[in-house]
Amino acid sequence: MKNKVLTFVCCSFLFSAYLNAQEPLTTDQEKQLDKIGAMVKSDPAAASKELSELLKGKNKKNISLLVAVGNMYLENDKVDEAKTYLNQAMNIDSKSAPVAVLAGDIALANRDAGTACGYYEQAILFDSNCFDAYYKYAHAYIGVNPQLSLDMLLKLKKAHPEEISVDRELANVYYEMKNYSMAKASYDIFMHQGKPEGQDYVRYAMLLYLNKDYDKSLSMVQKGIELNGDNHLLKRLKMYNLYELKSYQEAIEAAADFFANKESHDYVYLDYLYRGRLYLAYKESDKALEQYQKALELDTDKEYPEVMKEVSDVYSDLKNYPEAIRLYKLYLDVLDNKAKVSDLFLLGRLYYMAACDPEYADNKVIYLTKADEIFAEVSQKIPDNYLGYFWRARTCTISDPETVEGLAKPYYEKALNILEEKGGSSNSLIIECESYLGYYYFVKKDYEQSKLYWNKILELDPENQTARQALEGLK
């Protein structure tokens, strides 16, 4: 599955808030700040007057109080006012870690991540235990340069291995870097040693799912649902995991629950893809195709071309080869130069199967021509592999069913040479080549050469009735 979609499915990780240890405010100061904070937007003049009273006397140089006021204004989106109190704090102590953190927060509010992180680094320089600065630095860079986020968190973890919460944030950064195994390893530590909350079960379950540990992921889903039974992401993961574990009946029920509130939740194409797979598991092809079609409609950017391939496979199983071919060609178009020879070969097989089906007899020649062209291209791309020659031979036998022209002969001969040279090949493939050549020489009345191939078949399969009857007829 494409990882961009899965990022949308599980939603992005959020950094936790960590407050650096500093000189604590008194209970009375905290109450006054709460009161003033409630007035900042509704009555700014009154708030300013209250602050003037609060910051009289010795409080004028109280760094903790000035920083708290700056944060209060910043939380209310009043950056200029916050900067006023930052400047006052800096004039008192320009080497205070909390002051540097506030400066970084203000720079970040102005969308200047570089300057913000410079201040966070200063805070760490002033106080190596300023955890808030480490986390905020990592948060600022996670979407811009996750490697810098990772470096900062690893530095913090090395200095303070007892800080289990760092492992949760490391998981976030590794996830952003699409290193899901390391993300899972970091979350393993936090989930076993930390104090996970409801959202942690969602994140961890997603990482386990991405690492294909479906059983454990389902276990985390169940624990998360115990805390929040209406969580949309957990319901989604429950359906996904149950399908992967082949618990189809439970998965169908989970899907019904997941899709129950269509008006209140958004759905992504992976949701419909999984539901389509579930219907297919119960041979309900019509219902499956309906879900697959919804998946195709939602995948507007063609981020997951495998959806088209899956739908093509469904149509192929239903023997609707024209539609199977159409979707498979779209799949190859999206892959473009990333398509493998095996992808091209499978398109050729679809054309071959269409040519073999009497329902599409009107287009038989067209399908045969396309199949022959594709298998010829496969032979050119991988000349040392039997596949292209072998299937080109099969295609030719349809065009020359009585072996009058011997169209398949050169291709069966080439396939047989490759199969015999490489050794360890399936006897059935070799026998098919030799059976054709034995019959070809019989038609041409070259009986000795015909006997040679029938006898070679008996060496591989002494009980082969076709070879026995052919040799009996040649006596």
C-alpha positions in Angstrom: 0.0 0.0 0.0 1.1 3.9 -0.8 2.4 5.5 2.2 0.9 9.0 1.6 -2.6 7.5 1.9 -1.7 5.7 5.1 -0.4 9.0 6.5 -3.9 10.4 5.8 -5.6 7.3 7.2 -3.9 7.4 10.6 -3.5 11.2 10.7 -0.2 12.9 11.6 1.4 12.4 15.0 1.3 15.4 17.4 4.1 16.4 19.7 3.3 16.5 23.3 3.6 19.7 25.4 6.5 19.7 27.7 7.1 22.5 30.2 10.7 23.3 31.2 11.3 23.4 34.9 11.7 27.0 36.0 11.0 29.1 39.1 7.3 28.3 39.7 4.7 30.9 39.9 2.7 31.2 43.1 -0.8 29.9 43.3 -2.1 33.5 43.6 -0.1 34.6 40.5 -1.5 31.7 38.5 -5.0 32.6 39.4 -4.5 36.2 38.5 -3.0 35.2 35.1 -5.9 32.9 34.4 -8.3 35.8 35.2 -6.3 38.2 32.9 -6.0 35.7 30.2 -9.8 35.4 30.0 -10.0 39.2 29.4 -7.2 39.5 26.8 -9.6 39.2 23.8 -12.8 40.4 25.2 -11.5 43.4 27.2 -7.8 44.1 26.3 -7.7 47.5 28.1 -8.9 45.9 31.4 -6.4 43.0 30.9 -3.5 45.5 30.4 -4.6 47.4 33.6 -4.6 44.2 35.6 -1.2 43.3 34.3 0.2 46.7 35.4 -1.0 45.9 38.9 0.5 42.4 38.8 3.9 43.5 37.6 4.5 46.2 40.2 7.4 46.2 42.6 9.7 43.2 42.6 7.5 41.4 40.1 8.9 43.8 37.4 12.0 41.6 37.3 10.3 38.2 37.8 11.5 36.3 34.8 9.0 33.4 35.3 6.1 35.9 35.5 7.2 37.9 32.4 7.6 34.7 30.4 4.2 33.5 31.6 2.6 36.8 30.5 4.3 36.5 27.1 3.0 33.0 26.7 -0.4 34.1 27.7 -0.5 36.7 24.9 1.0 34.3 22.4 -1.7 31.7 23.2 -4.3 34.4 22.4 -2.6 35.1 19.0 -1.3 38.5 20.2 2.3 38.2 19.0 3.3 41.9 19.3 2.2 42.0 22.9 4.0 38.8 23.6 7.1 40.3 22.1 6.9 43.3 24.5 7.2 41.1 27.5 9.9 39.0 25.9 12.0 42.2 25.4 11.4 43.1 29.1 12.6 39.6 30.1 15.6 39.7 27.8 16.7 43.0 29.3 16.7 41.4 32.7 18.4 38.1 31.8 19.4 37.5 28.2 20.8 34.0 29.0 17.6 32.6 30.5 16.5 29.3 28.9 12.8 30.0 29.4 13.2 33.4 27.8 15.0 31.9 24.8 12.2 29.4 24.4 9.6 32.2 24.4 11.7 34.0 21.8 11.7 30.8 19.7 7.9 30.4 20.1 7.3 34.0 18.9 9.6 33.4 15.9 7.7 30.2 15.1 4.4 32.1 15.4 5.8 34.4 12.7 6.6 31.3 10.6 10.3 31.7 10.9 11.4 28.1 11.8 15.1 28.8 11.3 15.2 31.7 13.8 12.9 29.8 16.2 15.3 26.8 16.2 18.2 29.1 16.8 16.6 30.4 20.0 15.8 26.8 21.0 19.4 25.9 20.6 20.4 28.9 22.7 18.0 27.6 25.4 19.7 24.2 25.4 23.1 26.0 25.6 21.9 28.0 28.6 20.3 24.9 30.2 21.0 21.4 28.9 18.0 20.1 30.8 15.6 22.5 29.0 13.5 19.6 27.6 10.9 22.0 26.2 13.5 23.4 23.8 14.5 20.0 22.5 10.9 19.0 21.8 10.0 22.4 20.2 13.1 22.3 18.0 12.2 18.8 16.9 8.6 19.9 16.3 9.6 22.9 14.2 11.7 20.9 11.8 9.7 17.7 11.5 7.9 18.7 8.3 10.9 20.6 6.9 13.9 18.6 7.8 13.0 15.5 9.8 16.7 14.5 10.1 17.4 17.6 12.2 14.4 16.7 14.4 15.8 13.2 14.8 19.3 14.4 15.6 17.9 16.7 18.4 15.8 14.0 19.9 18.6 11.4 19.8 20.8 14.0 21.6 18.1 14.4 24.3 17.7 10.6 24.6 21.4 10.1 25.0 21.6 12.7 27.7 18.4 11.6 29.5 17.7 7.9 28.7 15.2 7.9 31.5 12.9 10.3 29.5 10.6 7.6 28.1 8.4 10.3 26.5 11.3 11.0 24.0 10.7 7.5 22.5 7.1 8.5 21.6 8.4 11.6 19.8 11.2 9.6 18.1 8.5 7.3 16.8 6.8 10.4 15.3 9.9 11.5 13.5 10.7 8.0 12.2 7.1 7.8 10.9 7.5 11.1 9.1 10.7 9.7 7.5 8.8 6.5 6.5 11.1 4.4 8.6 8.2 2.4 10.1 10.3 -0.3 11.6 12.3 2.2 13.7 9.1 4.1 14.5 7.6 0.9 15.8 10.7 0.1 17.9 10.6 3.5 19.5 6.9 3.1 20.3 7.5 -0.4 21.7 9.6 1.2 24.4 7.1 3.9 25.2 4.1 1.6 25.3 5.9 -0.8 27.6 7.5 1.7 29.9 5.6 4.9 29.6 2.0 5.9 30.3 0.1 5.6 27.0 -3.1 7.5 26.5 -6.0 6.8 24.1 -4.3 8.4 21.1 -1.1 6.4 21.7 -3.1 3.2 21.0 -4.2 4.6 17.7 -0.7 5.5 16.6 0.9 2.3 17.8 -1.8 0.2 16.2 -1.1 1.9 12.9 2.6 1.4 13.2 2.1 -2.3 13.9 -0.2 -2.5 10.9 2.3 -0.9 8.7 4.9 -3.4 9.9 2.4 -6.2 9.1 2.1 -7.3 12.7 -1.7 -7.6 12.3 -2.4 -9.7 15.4 -0.7 -7.3 17.8 -2.1 -4.3 15.9 -5.6 -5.7 16.4 -4.9 -6.1 20.1 -3.9 -2.5 20.4 -7.1 -1.5 18.5 -9.2 -3.4 21.0 -7.5 -1.6 23.9 -8.0 1.7 22.2 -11.7 0.9 21.6 -12.2 0.2 25.3 -11.1 3.8 25.9 -13.0 5.3 23.0 -15.4 3.0 21.2 -16.3 5.7 18.6 -12.8 6.3 17.3 -13.0 6.3 13.5 -9.4 5.4 13.0 -9.5 2.4 15.4 -12.6 1.1 13.6 -10.8 1.4 10.3 -7.8 -0.5 11.6 -10.0 -3.1 13.1 -11.5 -3.8 9.6 -8.0 -3.8 8.0 -6.4 -6.1 10.5 -9.3 -8.6 10.6 -9.1 -8.9 6.8 -5.3 -9.4 6.9 -5.8 -12.1 9.5 -8.4 -13.7 7.2 -11.1 -13.4 9.9 -13.5 -12.4 7.1 -16.8 -12.7 9.0 -15.6 -10.5 11.8 -14.1 -8.1 9.2 -17.4 -7.8 7.4 -19.1 -6.9 10.7 -16.3 -4.4 11.4 -16.7 -2.9 8.0 -20.5 -2.5 8.5 -19.8 -0.7 11.8 -17.0 1.5 10.2 -19.2 2.6 7.3 -22.3 3.1 9.5 -21.9 6.9 9.9 -21.2 8.1 6.4 -22.4 11.6 7.1 -20.0 12.2 10.0 -16.8 10.7 8.7 -14.6 10.9 5.6 -13.6 7.7 3.8 -10.5 7.1 1.7 -10.0 4.7 -1.1 -8.2 2.1 1.0 -11.4 1.8 3.0 -13.4 0.8 -0.1 -10.5 -1.3 -1.3 -10.6 -3.4 1.8 -14.3 -3.7 1.7 -14.1 -4.8 -1.9 -11.6 -7.5 -0.9 -13.9 -8.7 1.8 -16.8 -9.1 -0.6 -14.5 -10.9 -3.0 -13.5 -13.3 -0.2 -17.2 -14.3 -0.1 -17.4 -14.5 -3.9 -19.8 -11.5 -4.0 -18.2 -10.1 -7.2 -20.9 -7.5 -7.9 -20.6 -6.0 -4.5 -16.8 -6.1 -4.6 -16.8 -4.3 -8.0 -19.0 -1.6 -6.6 -16.5 -1.0 -3.7 -13.5 -1.1 -6.1 -15.2 1.5 -8.3 -15.5 3.8 -5.3 -11.8 3.2 -4.5 -10.9 4.1 -8.1 -13.0 7.3 -8.0 -11.3 8.5 -4.8 -7.8 7.7 -5.9 -7.8 10.7 -8.3 -4.0 11.2 -8.1 -3.5 7.5 -9.0 -1.2 7.2 -5.9 -2.1 3.5 -5.6 -2.1 2.0 -9.2 -2.4 -1.4 -7.7 -6.1 -0.7 -7.2 -6.5 -0.8 -11.0 -4.6 -4.1 -11.1 -6.8 -5.6 -8.4 -10.0 -4.5 -10.2 -8.5 -5.9 -13.4 -8.0 -9.2 -11.7 -11.6 -9.3 -10.6 -12.9 -8.7 -14.1 -10.5 -11.3 -15.4 -11.9 -13.9 -12.9 -15.4 -12.9 -14.2 -14.0 -13.5 -17.7 -14.8 -9.9 -18.6 -11.5 -9.6 -20.5 -12.1 -6.3 -22.3 -12.7 -4.5 -19.0 -9.8 -6.4 -17.4 -7.5 -5.3 -20.3 -8.7 -1.7 -20.1 -7.9 -1.4 -16.4 -4.6 -3.2 -16.7 -3.5 -0.9 -19.4 -4.3 2.1 -17.2 -2.3 0.4 -14.5 0.7 0.2 -16.8 0.2 3.8 -18.0 0.5 5.0 -14.4 3.6 2.8 -13.7 5.1 4.1 -16.9 8.9 3.4 -16.8 8.5 1.7 -13.4 6.7 -1.2 -15.0 8.5 -4.5 -14.9 8.7 -7.1 -17.6 6.4 -9.3 -15.5 3.8 -6.5 -15.6 3.9 -6.4 -19.4 3.8 -10.2 -19.6 0.5 -10.3 -17.6 -1.1 -7.9 -20.0 -0.1 -10.3 -22.8 -1.8 -13.1 -20.9 -5.0 -11.2 -20.7 -5.0 -10.7 -24.4 -4.3 -14.4 -24.8 -7.2 -15.4 -22.5 -9.5 -13.1 -24.4 -8.5 -14.7 -27.7 -9.3 -18.2 -26.2 -12.8 -17.2 -25.0 -15.5 -17.9 -27.6 -17.5 -15.0 -26.3 -15.0 -12.6 -27.8 -14.6 -14.4 -31.1 -15.3 -11.3 -33.1 -12.1 -9.7 -31.8 -10.1 -12.9 -31.7 -7.6 -11.8 -34.4 -7.0 -8.4 -32.7 -6.4 -10.1 -29.3 -4.1 -12.7 -30.8 -2.1 -10.0 -32.6 -1.7 -7.9 -29.4 -0.7 -11.0 -27.4 1.9 -12.0 -30.0 3.3 -8.4 -30.0 3.6 -8.3 -26.2 5.2 -11.8 -25.8 7.6 -10.9 -28.6 8.6 -7.7 -26.6 9.0 -9.9 -23.4 11.3 -12.1 -25.4 13.4 -9.1 -26.4 13.6 -7.7 -22.9 14.5 -11.0 -21.2 16.0 -13.3 -24.0 17.3 -15.8 -21.6 13.9 -16.5 -20.0 11.5 -19.0 -21.6 8.3 -17.1 -20.8 8.1 -14.8 -23.8 8.9 -17.7 -26.3 6.6 -20.2 -24.5 3.6 -17.9 -24.5 4.2 -16.7 -28.0 4.2 -20.4 -29.0 0.9 -20.9 -27.3 -0.5 -17.8 -29.1 0.6 -19.2 -32.4 -1.1 -22.5 -31.8 -4.4 -20.7 -31.7 -3.7 -19.1 -35.0 -2.6 -22.4 -36.4 -4.6 -25.0 -34.6 -3.9 -27.9 -37.0 -0.2 -27.2 -37.1 -0.4 -26.8 -40.8 2.0 -23.9 -40.9 4.0 -24.7 -37.8 3.9 -21.1 -36.6 4.6 -22.1 -33.0 7.6 -24.4 -33.8 10.5 -21.8 -33.5 9.2 -20.5 -30.2 8.6 -23.9 -28.6 12.1 -24.9 -29.7 13.6 -21.8 -28.2 11.6 -22.2 -24.9 12.6 -25.9 -24.8 16.3 -25.1 -25.2 16.2 -22.6 -22.3 14.2 -24.9 -20.1 16.6 -27.8 -20.6 19.7 -25.7 -20.3 18.7 -24.2 -17.0 17.6 -27.4 -15.3 15.1 -27.7 -12.5 12.3 -26.7 -14.8 8.8 -27.9 -14.5 8.3 -31.2 -16.4 4.9 -30.0 -17.6 6.4 -27.1 -19.5 9.0 -29.3 -21.1 6.4 -31.9 -22.0 4.2 -29.2 -23.6 7.1 -28.1 -25.9 8.0 -31.7 -26.8 4.4 -32.7 -27.4 4.0 -29.9 -29.9 7.2 -30.7 -31.7 6.4 -34.4 -31.7 3.0 -33.7 -33.4 4.6 -31.1 -35.8 7.0 -33.7 -37.1 4.2 -36.3 -37.3 2.2 -33.9 -39.5 5.3 -33.3 -41.7 5.7 -37.1 -41.9 9.2 -37.0 -40.3 8.3 -40.0 -38.1 11.8 -40.6 -36.7 12.1 -37.0 -35.5 8.5 -37.3 -34.1 9.5 -40.5 -32.2 12.4 -38.7 -30.7 10.2 -36.2 -28.9 7.6 -38.7 -27.8 10.3 -40.9 -26.3 11.8 -37.9 -24.5 8.4 -37.3 -22.9 8.3 -40.9 -21.6 11.7 -40.4 -20.0 10.1 -37.6 -17.9 6.7 -39.2 -17.5 6.7 -43.0 -18.2 2.9 -43.1 -17.8 2.1 -40.3 -20.3 -0.8 -41.6 -22.3 -0.5 -39.1 -25.2 3.1 -40.1 -25.8 2.3 -43.8 -25.6 -0.6 -43.6 -28.0 1.5 -41.5 -30.4 4.3 -44.0 -30.4 1.9 -46.9 -30.8 0.5 -45.2 -33.9 3.9 -44.7 -35.3 4.9 -48.4 -35.2 
